[in-house]
């Protein structure tokens, strides 16, 4: 069976945090690409209150077999005590893109 591709959906407090995490994941070959979306506004329950804050969203593109290691690395570098890291299974992916992603990550 061929390697599954997953995207990790991650939120962070600011662009600099996301960029630090992204560079570490790329240097460790735990992903092939990270998209960072700025100007996201989040509302959420935290410690008994409804909170609001600006955030950034990261989409980390990686192998399914690397998702746990990438998640651990994200938690090591993250500023949040409880970061959102959600694994999204990719059902359809352009074959040349998948081949590139596999070539750029640790097998």
C-alpha positions in Angstrom: 0.0 0.0 0.0 1.4 3.4 -0.9 2.2 6.0 1.7 -0.8 8.1 2.8 -0.5 11.9 2.7 -1.9 14.0 5.5 -2.2 17.7 6.2 -1.9 18.9 9.8 -4.1 21.9 10.7 -2.3 23.9 13.4 -3.2 27.3 15.0 -0.6 29.6 16.5 -0.6 33.0 18.3 1.4 34.9 15.7 3.3 34.7 12.4 6.7 34.4 14.0 5.7 31.4 16.0 4.3 29.7 13.0 7.4 30.5 10.9 9.7 29.1 13.6 7.7 25.9 13.7 7.5 25.6 9.9 11.3 26.1 9.5 12.0 23.4 12.1 9.7 20.9 10.5 11.2 21.6 7.1 14.8 21.4 8.4 14.0 18.0 10.1 12.3 16.8 6.8 9.1 16.2 8.7 7.1 17.9 6.0 7.5 19.2 2.5 5.5 22.4 2.8 3.8 24.7 5.3 1.2 27.3 4.4 0.7 30.1 6.9 -2.6 32.0 6.8 -2.5 35.3 8.7 -5.3 37.5 10.0 -7.5 34.7 11.4 -9.8 35.6 14.3 -10.7 32.9 16.8 -13.4 32.7 19.5 -13.1 29.8 21.9 -13.8 28.5 25.4 -10.7 28.7 27.6 -10.6 28.2 31.4 -14.3 28.8 31.9 -14.6 31.9 29.7 -15.2 32.7 26.1 -12.0 34.2 24.7 -11.2 36.0 21.5 -7.9 36.5 19.8 -6.1 36.9 16.5 -4.3 33.8 15.4 -2.6 32.3 12.3 -3.3 28.9 10.8 -0.7 26.6 9.4 -1.3 23.7 7.0 1.6 21.3 7.3 1.8 18.8 4.3 3.4 15.5 5.2 3.4 11.7 5.1 1.0 9.9 7.4 4.0 8.0 8.8 5.5 11.3 10.0 2.4 12.9 11.5 3.2 11.8 15.1 6.8 13.0 15.0 5.7 16.3 13.4 3.1 16.7 16.1 5.6 16.2 18.8 8.0 18.7 17.2 5.1 21.2 16.9 4.3 20.8 20.6 8.0 21.3 21.6 8.2 24.6 19.8 4.6 25.9 20.3 3.8 28.8 22.7 0.4 27.4 23.6 0.0 24.9 26.5 -2.8 23.2 24.5 -2.1 23.8 20.7 -4.6 22.7 18.1 -3.0 20.0 15.9 -5.5 18.1 13.8 -4.6 15.5 11.2 -6.6 15.7 8.0 -6.5 12.7 5.7 -6.0 13.6 2.0 -8.2 11.5 -0.3 -7.2 12.9 -3.7 -3.8 14.5 -4.5 -2.3 15.4 -7.9 0.2 12.6 -8.5 3.3 14.8 -9.4 2.6 16.8 -6.2 2.5 13.6 -4.1 5.7 12.4 -5.7 7.4 15.7 -4.8 6.1 15.6 -1.3 7.4 12.1 -0.7 10.8 13.0 -2.2 11.1 16.0 0.1 10.3 14.2 3.4 12.0 11.4 5.4 10.7 8.0 4.3 
